[in-house]
Amino acid sequence: MRDTLQTYSNLKYLEITKCDLRNLNNFPDFMMLEELRLSHNNLQGSMENLMKLKQLKYIDVSHNIIS
């Protein structure tokens, strides 16, 4: 996923919902990303790697298994 999405480095909005996403390991560095919607997946564990997204203003991780 990382290699494919990295070509969109200026992305401001990204929605990956209902895709059975299980973790955010190797999530691309979208430095311009402002809104991220990841609801209705199977995300588990840490969201720490999203801390590098300094422009992020909104994130939706509802309906996941986050500890």
Order of alpha helices (4+ residues) and beta strands (2+ residues): alpha-beta-beta-beta
